[in-house]
Amino acid sequence: MGESIGLGRPGCRRRLRWRLFRFGRDREGTSAIEFAILSMPFCLLLTGILESCISFAAQQVLTNIADDVARDVRTGELRGLTKATLRQRFCGELEIIVAKGCPGLDVDLRSFDTFEKASTEAKLTYKSGDVDTTSFDVTPGGPLTINMLRVVYRWPVMTDLLALQMSPLDNKKILHFTTSTWRNEPFDD
């Protein structure tokens, strides 16, 4: 007959203490525990790096498109622009990296009498936690006029945890902004 093993017996207490001692000294699970502790900060760091890299790439694409458009306007290749056609020009090339229809894209192209007046207009103003684009218009000048192109894109932050840290706007988006000021060449009007 088998005897029941009770904790009251000295041999059982010794075996229980020995098992608890071995469990406390066992190091085979420490790697799993350390991984579990460090995986969350590592994933957040990796996600932040990827989010920042993609956002930086989008800013560079936006700047390159603005440079191309500015060159085309400066040389007289682009004429008769409206806000819709200029926005479509940007959106056609920007859709490689943003959502269809380019939500959050605003363009402003105006001519000025002097570079000083253009420099005072280059600043962005904010209203209700977002960029105020009510004054944005598309009225390019003719030959030898001073023009300024401003482009604003509100880039959405993909990760909710990072949106609070990365986004300066109230709508959890990063502001991508580029500007270019130039004097048109003496093209035939």
C-alpha positions as CSV (number, residue, x, y, z in Angstrom):
1,M,0.0,0.0,0.0
2,G,1.2,3.4,-0.8
3,E,1.5,5.9,2.0
4,S,0.2,9.4,1.6
5,I,2.8,12.0,1.7
6,G,2.0,14.8,4.0
7,L,3.9,18.0,4.6
8,G,4.2,17.2,8.2
9,R,6.8,14.5,7.6
10,P,10.4,15.7,7.7
11,G,11.4,14.1,4.4
12,C,8.7,15.9,2.6
13,R,9.7,19.3,4.0
14,R,13.3,18.7,3.0
15,R,12.2,17.7,-0.6
16,L,9.9,20.7,-0.9
17,R,12.8,23.0,0.3
18,W,15.1,21.4,-2.1
19,R,12.7,21.9,-5.0
20,L,12.1,25.5,-4.1
21,F,15.9,26.0,-3.8
22,R,16.4,24.5,-7.3
23,F,13.6,26.5,-8.8
24,G,15.1,29.8,-7.4
25,R,18.5,28.9,-8.8
26,D,17.3,27.8,-12.2
27,R,18.4,30.2,-14.9
28,E,17.0,28.5,-18.0
29,G,13.9,30.8,-18.1
30,T,15.8,34.1,-17.6
31,S,16.2,34.7,-21.3
32,A,12.5,34.4,-21.9
33,I,11.8,36.8,-19.1
34,E,14.4,39.3,-20.2
35,F,13.0,39.1,-23.7
36,A,9.5,39.7,-22.5
37,I,10.7,42.7,-20.5
38,L,12.8,44.3,-23.3
39,S,10.6,43.4,-26.3
40,M,8.1,46.3,-25.8
41,P,10.7,49.1,-25.6
42,F,12.6,47.5,-28.5
43,C,9.4,47.4,-30.6
44,L,8.5,51.0,-29.8
45,L,12.1,52.1,-30.7
46,L,12.0,50.2,-33.9
47,T,8.6,51.5,-34.8
48,G,9.7,55.1,-34.1
49,I,12.7,54.7,-36.3
50,L,10.6,53.3,-39.2
51,E,8.0,56.0,-38.7
52,S,10.6,58.8,-38.7
53,C,12.4,57.3,-41.8
54,I,9.2,57.1,-43.8
55,S,8.1,60.6,-42.8
56,F,11.5,61.9,-43.8
57,A,11.3,60.2,-47.2
58,A,7.9,61.8,-47.8
59,Q,9.3,65.2,-46.9
60,Q,12.1,64.7,-49.4
61,V,9.6,63.6,-52.1
62,L,7.5,66.7,-51.5
63,T,10.6,69.0,-51.6
64,N,11.8,67.4,-54.9
65,I,8.3,67.9,-56.5
66,A,8.3,71.5,-55.4
67,D,11.7,72.1,-56.9
68,D,10.5,70.6,-60.2
69,V,7.4,72.7,-60.3
70,A,9.3,75.8,-59.4
71,R,11.8,75.2,-62.2
72,D,8.9,74.7,-64.7
73,V,7.2,77.9,-63.6
74,R,10.5,79.8,-63.6
75,T,11.3,78.8,-67.2
76,G,7.7,79.4,-68.4
77,E,6.9,75.8,-69.1
78,L,4.0,75.8,-66.7
79,R,1.5,78.6,-67.5
80,G,-2.1,79.3,-66.8
81,L,-2.0,77.4,-63.5
82,T,-5.0,77.2,-61.3
83,K,-5.1,75.9,-57.7
84,A,-6.7,72.6,-58.9
85,T,-4.1,72.0,-61.7
86,L,-1.2,72.8,-59.4
87,R,-2.5,70.6,-56.7
88,Q,-3.1,67.8,-59.2
89,R,0.5,68.2,-60.4
90,F,1.7,67.6,-56.9
91,C,-0.7,64.9,-56.1
92,G,0.1,63.0,-59.3
93,E,3.7,62.6,-58.1
94,L,3.1,62.5,-54.4
95,E,0.6,59.6,-54.5
96,I,3.5,57.2,-54.6
97,I,3.9,57.7,-50.9
98,V,0.5,59.2,-49.7
99,A,-3.1,58.2,-49.8
100,K,-5.1,58.6,-53.1
101,G,-6.4,62.2,-53.5
102,C,-3.6,63.6,-51.3
103,P,-5.7,64.5,-48.3
104,G,-4.0,67.3,-46.3
105,L,-2.2,68.8,-49.2
106,D,-2.3,72.6,-49.7
107,V,-0.4,74.7,-52.3
108,D,0.3,78.4,-52.6
109,L,2.0,80.1,-55.5
110,R,2.0,83.9,-55.7
111,S,4.0,86.7,-57.2
112,F,5.5,89.5,-55.3
113,D,7.1,92.9,-56.0
114,T,10.2,92.3,-53.9
115,F,11.9,89.5,-52.2
116,E,11.4,91.2,-48.9
117,K,7.6,91.0,-49.3
118,A,7.9,87.4,-50.2
119,S,10.0,86.7,-47.1
120,T,7.3,88.1,-44.8
121,E,4.7,85.9,-46.4
122,A,6.8,82.7,-46.1
123,K,5.9,82.2,-42.5
124,L,3.0,79.9,-41.7
125,T,0.3,80.9,-39.3
126,Y,-1.6,78.6,-37.1
127,K,-5.3,78.6,-36.2
128,S,-7.0,76.1,-33.9
129,G,-4.0,73.8,-33.7
130,D,-3.6,73.5,-37.5
131,V,-2.0,75.5,-40.3
132,D,-4.1,78.4,-41.5
133,T,-4.3,78.0,-45.3
134,T,-7.2,80.3,-46.0
135,S,-4.8,82.8,-47.7
136,F,-3.3,80.2,-50.0
137,D,-3.9,81.0,-53.7
138,V,-2.3,80.3,-57.1
139,T,-1.5,83.5,-59.0
140,P,1.9,83.1,-60.6
141,G,3.6,86.1,-62.2
142,G,4.9,86.5,-65.8
143,P,8.5,87.0,-67.0
144,L,11.0,88.5,-64.5
145,T,8.5,88.5,-61.6
146,I,9.3,87.2,-58.2
147,N,7.4,84.1,-57.2
148,M,7.0,82.0,-54.1
149,L,5.7,78.5,-53.9
150,R,4.6,77.1,-50.5
151,V,3.5,73.5,-50.1
152,V,2.0,72.1,-46.9
153,Y,1.2,68.4,-46.3
154,R,-0.2,67.0,-43.1
155,W,1.5,63.6,-42.8
156,P,-0.5,61.1,-40.7
157,V,1.4,59.4,-37.9
158,M,0.7,55.7,-38.2
159,T,1.3,54.5,-34.7
160,D,-1.0,55.8,-32.0
161,L,1.6,55.6,-29.2
162,L,4.0,57.8,-31.2
163,A,1.4,60.2,-32.4
164,L,1.3,61.9,-29.0
165,Q,5.1,62.4,-29.0
166,M,5.7,63.2,-32.7
167,S,2.8,65.3,-33.7
168,P,2.8,69.1,-33.2
169,L,-0.6,69.5,-34.7
170,D,-3.9,68.8,-32.9
171,N,-5.0,66.2,-35.4
172,K,-2.0,63.9,-34.7
173,K,-0.2,64.7,-37.9
174,I,3.2,65.9,-38.7
175,L,3.5,69.1,-40.8
176,H,5.6,68.7,-43.9
177,F,6.4,72.1,-45.4
178,T,8.5,73.3,-48.3
179,T,9.0,76.7,-49.9
180,S,10.8,78.1,-52.8
181,T,11.3,81.7,-53.9
182,W,12.7,82.7,-57.3
183,R,12.7,85.3,-60.1
184,N,11.2,84.1,-63.4
185,E,13.4,84.0,-66.4
186,P,12.6,86.3,-69.3
187,F,10.5,83.8,-71.2
188,D,8.1,84.9,-74.0
189,D,4.7,85.7,-72.5
